[in-house]
Amino acid sequence: MGDALTKALARARHVLESLQGEPVEKTIWGSPAGKKRLAKRLVAMLPAHKTYVEPFAGSAAVLFEKAPSDVEAINDADPEIADAYRLIQKLTPAGLAKLKKLPWVGDEKTFKSLFDSKPKGDVERLHRFLYLTHFSYGKLRGRSVSPNGMGVEAKTLARIEQHAPRLKRVKVYGGDYEKVVRKYDGKDTVLFLDPPYPGYNVDVGEGDFDEERFYGVLKSLKGRWLMTYGIRGKLPGMLKGSGFVVKRIRTPRTIAAMRGVGGSSVLTQLLVSNYQPAAKALEGGPDFTVDDWQPEESPDTASFIATKPLLKGVEPDDERYVLGVVLEPETVDAQGDIYSAAEIRQAAHRFMEEFGGLGLMHQMRVNGHVKVLESYLAPVDFNLGEVPVRKGTWLLAVRVLSDELWGRVKDGQLTGFSIGGTARRLPEASPATETPPSDTPAADSHPEAA
């Protein structure tokens, strides 16, 4: 029995390792949607150049992967990121020795103390940024700590020693991307662009990103550029007919990336350039597929968001139990849309079968901080207290685990469940042309409670 168990465990480890893919060594710090896993391929796609610019640096994975150029510049709209790069550039051996004496093991008390602190010294300021980045939920430096990092020692110090020399001659900027792009643009310049992806993560700037302005900048550049982008937002539609080279790349999402998130096991992004990348660099493999891309939305489709208020206090003995209506049949929403009972049923089932994840404001996943308890369709008309619930209504119940999120619910900052997706908008049929009801819903929704 012992040998059989040992063999079974060994096989399980092998299967998990094969699903996980090759381990990825981070740069100095990780960032949401960072490009470390793709960095080597992206570098191979860059043409020869004398000046290299990353206007949306984040973790600067591509910079750290490529050979130095004559002139290099990085920029980030987040002033703390730009400040951290500058602090690393001027970090002395004595400063590094001091940094090593500070705490680097995940601890919630230390995390909260640093979060509320405002250190003045360079070493202390750098330590605060690096510690909060490493141990915060989603690496967003928010108040929520990542439970997976508690009790684990960060490898940040070793990464600083490894990567800091690469930053020595790099110009570091903080602020709007366009100023840096204009400063360095020219025929010998190559830019790697990884801007915010609207519709993915509001906490890293997506909600404020001006896609029309950015598209105008792309069209005006004299240098060559390579860009990675999401498949949501307005920009993908603008790229159609732009004359740029647009490819779709798909990479597997690792077990670590998928834990508590749900959704597809494949991450789909756009790869866009104003030149033709080398064919060899675009060759696919077991962990990378590439093909031509066209916007998937047809002219008769449109994005939608429907929001319904939360019902608190339904369970008096469980304060953090929150129940809410996600979609209600045959009711006109704020966008003037109506959903049939069949469409709502399909959306609710797809949510549980394929997604099962919660996002904050349709952006950052918060599954580790909110637990889905119930998802059901009302079998009959009934009342929840004074709230009438129609037959076929989709209801969702969650328990809010995060103190931060629960505070935002109590304060009225988070007020409802909201489902977003893409659907075919159909004109309301007149009695003369009305067709019999169908079991095939018109909506091709991608539900996510938020």
Buried (B, 14 or more C-beta within 10 A) or exposed (E): EEEEEEEEEEEEEEEEEEEBBEEBEBBBBBBBBBBBBBBEBBBBBBEEBEBBBBBBBBBBBBBBBBEEBEBBBBBBBBEBBBBBBBBBEEBEEEBBEBBEEBBBEBBEEBBEEBBEEEEEEBBBBBBBBBBBBBBBBBBBBBBBBBBBBEEBEBEBBEBBEBBBEBBEEBEBBBEEBBEBBEEBBEEBBBBBBBBBBBBBBBBBBBBEBEBEEBBEBBEEBEBBBBBBBBBBBBBBEBBEEBEBBBBBBBBBBBEEBBEBBBBBEEBEBBBBBBBEBEEEBBEEEEBBBBEEBEEEBEEEBEBBBBBBEBBBEBBEEEEBBBBBBBBBBEBEBEEEBEBBBBBBBBBBBBBEEEBBBBBBBBBBBBBBBBBBBEBEBBEEEEEEEEEEBBEBBBBBBBBBBBEBBBEBBEEEEBBBBBBBBBBEEEEEEEEEEEEEEEEEBBBBBBBBBB
